[in-house]
Amino acid sequence: MPLRHTMDFLLYDWLHVEALCQRERFADHARETFDAVLDTCERIAREKYAPFNRTVDIQEPRFDGEKVILPQATHDAHKAYAESGMLSAAQDYDVGGMQLPYTVEAAANAFFACASVSIGSGMLTTGNANLLMAHGTEMQKQVFARNEFSGRWSGTMCLSEPQAGSSLSDVATRAVPDGSDFEADPLGPRYRLKGNKMWISAGEHELTENIIHLVLAKIPGPDGKLTPGTKGISLFIVPKKLVDAQGQLTGVRNDVALAGLNHKCGWRGTTNTLLNFGEGKFPVQGQAGAVGYLVGRPGDGLRCMFHMMNEARIGVGMAATMLGLAGYYASLDYARNRPQGRPPGAKDPAQPQVRIIEHADVKRMLLAQKAYGEGALALELYCARLVDEQHTGESAAANEARLLLEVLTPIAKSWPSEWCLEANSLAIQIHGGYGYTRDFPVEQYWRDNRLNMIHEGAHGIQAMDLLGRKVLMENGRGLQLLGARMQDTIQRASGHAALAEHAAALGQALAQVGQATQAAWADGDAARALANAVPYLQAFGHTVLAWIWLEVALTALRVDAMQSVASTAGRMGAMTYFYRYELPKIGAWLAVVRTCDATCASFEEDLF
Ligand SMILES: Cc1cc2nc3c(=O)[nH]c(=O)nc-3n(C[C@H](O)[C@H](O)[C@H](O)COP(=O)(O)OP(=O)(O)OC[C@H]3O[C@@H](n4cnc5c(N)ncnc54)[C@H](O)[C@@H]3O)c2cc1C
């Protein structure tokens, strides 16, 4: 089914997002306004993004020694996106936003990710500005966030350093007070930063008049030493070009220099940079050191940065999902048109060849992609709806949504990153040799998607976050809440002849996950428990997806009990595929978790 049809079904038939309009914040909205936003984004994605997906892959960002050069299509796409108002879609009306529910914002942004995931870096700008709206001073909101929301300036997130990727506690960028009046600057306490930031997406380009870097750095103590660990990390606004309190460029270039562009496997429409802060290439008032303005309190940097974590991780999960679906649509189209071979048992060469979609194994690969991609889309929208609940629900419901998000976010980020990447691999397989060439789009989808298991918390880190923190926090209440929601779905599904078998399977899977969680932590030894965190993540994720598919199937049967529409029968088929071919895998994954299998952890380095 086309993406929009699936999106509408999930948003309106399943999640009932229009019910959010009864809340004060969304009172001016109605299904019509949500549809208008979706229509606009779908159109811009179709016109300004999709046709140029290959262009941005081939014409990688280039540095001419002074400027980073991007294809014209990237400039046009950026302009169209900014003009659509999507950069500030969820913000208040009085800062120029639309007060759109996050669920609708996430759905609308999905069209861009499906059309060309890397042309737009709007997610970073929005995330940066949203963070400032939450933690910045009034002046910082006015000067920096508002100019980002309008598209005049863009934003980055500068966490990683060459020696500090997964381990942010090892950040070594230093920030020292800039002069004796450093606290009197209207833009915030002013510091000078020195250090290197690696992998910074959209760190240099000419798409916007200015680039607003949000930089993690440590303020040395009186002894000149940096506080070890994450507690010493603070957050700074470091503009590429210095600005005054009215938001005008002062004409002074800040001491932030591009050390080089990273040449990536995929996602080439967005520049990726190594930035040197404060090395003296652009001295400010004759002095080396990048000028930065403190956001929040000293030492609060990671907490501020992680404020936006749920949305950022749902954004990554959604991008992975959309790449998975893009490959699915491409390989479905190919399989419907490619004649090759004859059915087993009908080998008469005089007979015409059949189209490959008629082969059972090709159907298997298409069903797997459908089950991964559409299931992941449902999961991301479900999580986005929890974000809206957290922000606008009654206090008990909001608190429940918060805890559910704690547990589900590692899945929302990691599950599509792994399985929609697998979907892309299957899309290549369906294309045969053609899929392995650049004449078809599927190899690019795979390359683009390969990023998602690496950034925003690598796969193994997410897995340890899930098993080591999220399922334990608040005495395991998040896990219990999730279990209760699953039990409710199981109960509703048990009464349906078409679903009872799957409801029982989900009940067993849930029990297995619960047992494995307890067994892993039986002796409280973190090293033993977490040695198999990734198989745990895989099993947990598959169980969550099985639950999501049962929810989707219940909704499909509610709106079309006779399964008379192809989309209903299609959803039922994908759900059945997931239960028969995917869910049983959790047995093997959980076995090593339950027994704290030490095959990997104890393997001697010399034996590799
Ligand atoms: C294209 C791209 C865009 C990016 N954009 C940004 C950005 O805009 N801003 C930004 O700040 N960063 C960005 N990053 C950085 C990204 O977040 C890091 O690459 C990521 O955090 C991993 O850090 P690393 O590359 O140093 O790998 P490492 O931390 O060295 O990890 C390498 C591998 O080792 C394993 N590993 C590491 N530590 C552990 C552990 N404790 N336990 C178990 N396994 C472990 C993991 O499997 C990991 O994949 C980007 C990266 C890429 C590739």
The ligand as an SDF file (V2000), in Angstrom:
LIG
                    3D

 53 58  0  0  0  0  0  0  0  0999 V2000
   27.5490   10.0200    9.6610 C   0  0  0  0  0  0  0  0  0  0  0  0
   27.6660   10.3310   11.1250 C   0  0  0  0  0  0  0  0  0  0  0  0
   27.0300   11.4330   11.6400 C   0  0  0  0  0  0  0  0  0  0  0  0
   27.2040   11.7840   12.9800 C   0  0  0  0  0  0  0  0  0  0  0  0
   26.6680   12.9570   13.4360 N   0  0  0  0  0  0  0  0  0  0  0  0
   27.0190   13.3790   14.6810 C   0  0  0  0  0  0  0  0  0  0  0  0
   26.6510   14.6790   15.1280 C   0  0  0  0  0  0  0  0  0  0  0  0
   25.9930   15.4310   14.4180 O   0  0  0  0  0  0  0  0  0  0  0  0
   27.0550   15.0780   16.3520 N   0  0  0  0  0  0  0  0  0  0  0  0
   27.7960   14.2690   17.1600 C   0  0  0  0  0  0  0  0  0  0  0  0
   28.1250   14.6870   18.2560 O   0  0  0  0  0  0  0  0  0  0  0  0
   28.1630   13.0390   16.7710 N   0  0  0  0  0  0  0  0  0  0  0  0
   27.7770   12.5750   15.5520 C   0  0  0  0  0  0  0  0  0  0  0  0
   28.1680   11.3280   15.1260 N   0  0  0  0  0  0  0  0  0  0  0  0
   29.0060   10.5170   16.0140 C   0  0  0  0  0  0  0  0  0  0  0  0
   28.3330    9.2680   16.5150 C   0  0  0  0  0  0  0  0  0  0  0  0
   27.3870    9.5680   17.4780 O   0  0  0  0  0  0  0  0  0  0  0  0
   29.4630    8.3440   16.9920 C   0  0  0  0  0  0  0  0  0  0  0  0
   30.0840    7.8370   15.8340 O   0  0  0  0  0  0  0  0  0  0  0  0
   28.9760    7.2570   17.8730 C   0  0  0  0  0  0  0  0  0  0  0  0
   28.5830    7.7840   19.1160 O   0  0  0  0  0  0  0  0  0  0  0  0
   30.0520    6.1950   18.1080 C   0  0  0  0  0  0  0  0  0  0  0  0
   31.2480    6.7650   18.5050 O   0  0  0  0  0  0  0  0  0  0  0  0
   32.6290    6.3570   17.7690 P   0  0  0  0  0  0  0  0  0  0  0  0
   32.4260    6.5350   16.3290 O   0  0  0  0  0  0  0  0  0  0  0  0
   33.7180    7.0860   18.4290 O   0  0  0  0  0  0  0  0  0  0  0  0
   32.7560    4.8190   18.0350 O   0  0  0  0  0  0  0  0  0  0  0  0
   33.2900    4.1290   19.3750 P   0  0  0  0  0  0  0  0  0  0  0  0
   32.6940    4.8200   20.5550 O   0  0  0  0  0  0  0  0  0  0  0  0
   34.7490    3.9960   19.3080 O   0  0  0  0  0  0  0  0  0  0  0  0
   32.6230    2.7120   19.2750 O   0  0  0  0  0  0  0  0  0  0  0  0
   32.9730    1.7570   18.2660 C   0  0  0  0  0  0  0  0  0  0  0  0
   32.1560    0.5180   18.5000 C   0  0  0  0  0  0  0  0  0  0  0  0
   32.5790   -0.0700   19.7120 O   0  0  0  0  0  0  0  0  0  0  0  0
   31.4890   -0.5580   20.4510 C   0  0  0  0  0  0  0  0  0  0  0  0
   31.5180    0.0550   21.7940 N   0  0  0  0  0  0  0  0  0  0  0  0
   32.0170    1.2400   22.1620 C   0  0  0  0  0  0  0  0  0  0  0  0
   31.8880    1.4110   23.4840 N   0  0  0  0  0  0  0  0  0  0  0  0
   31.3160    0.3100   23.9690 C   0  0  0  0  0  0  0  0  0  0  0  0
   30.9310   -0.1360   25.2640 C   0  0  0  0  0  0  0  0  0  0  0  0
   31.0730    0.6540   26.3350 N   0  0  0  0  0  0  0  0  0  0  0  0
   30.3630   -1.3480   25.3850 N   0  0  0  0  0  0  0  0  0  0  0  0
   30.1540   -2.1260   24.3200 C   0  0  0  0  0  0  0  0  0  0  0  0
   30.4910   -1.7610   23.0690 N   0  0  0  0  0  0  0  0  0  0  0  0
   31.0740   -0.5710   22.8910 C   0  0  0  0  0  0  0  0  0  0  0  0
   30.2410   -0.2630   19.6620 C   0  0  0  0  0  0  0  0  0  0  0  0
   29.8780   -1.4220   18.9140 O   0  0  0  0  0  0  0  0  0  0  0  0
   30.6600    0.7980   18.6800 C   0  0  0  0  0  0  0  0  0  0  0  0
   29.9250    0.6810   17.4760 O   0  0  0  0  0  0  0  0  0  0  0  0
   27.9660   10.9430   13.8100 C   0  0  0  0  0  0  0  0  0  0  0  0
   28.5630    9.8020   13.2940 C   0  0  0  0  0  0  0  0  0  0  0  0
   28.4350    9.5020   11.9660 C   0  0  0  0  0  0  0  0  0  0  0  0
   29.1390    8.2730   11.4230 C   0  0  0  0  0  0  0  0  0  0  0  0
  1  2  1  0
  2  3  1  0
  2 52  2  0
  3  4  2  0
  4  5  1  0
  4 50  1  0
  5  6  2  0
  6  7  1  0
  6 13  1  0
  7  8  2  0
  7  9  1  0
  9 10  1  0
 10 11  2  0
 10 12  1  0
 12 13  2  0
 13 14  1  0
 14 15  1  0
 14 50  1  0
 15 16  1  0
 16 17  1  0
 16 18  1  0
 18 19  1  0
 18 20  1  0
 20 21  1  0
 20 22  1  0
 22 23  1  0
 23 24  1  0
 24 25  2  0
 24 26  1  0
 24 27  1  0
 27 28  1  0
 28 29  2  0
 28 30  1  0
 28 31  1  0
 31 32  1  0
 32 33  1  0
 33 34  1  0
 33 48  1  0
 34 35  1  0
 35 36  1  0
 35 46  1  0
 36 37  1  0
 36 45  1  0
 37 38  2  0
 38 39  1  0
 39 40  1  0
 39 45  2  0
 40 41  1  0
 40 42  2  0
 42 43  1  0
 43 44  2  0
 44 45  1  0
 46 47  1  0
 46 48  1  0
 48 49  1  0
 50 51  2  0
 51 52  1  0
 52 53  1  0
M  END
$$$$
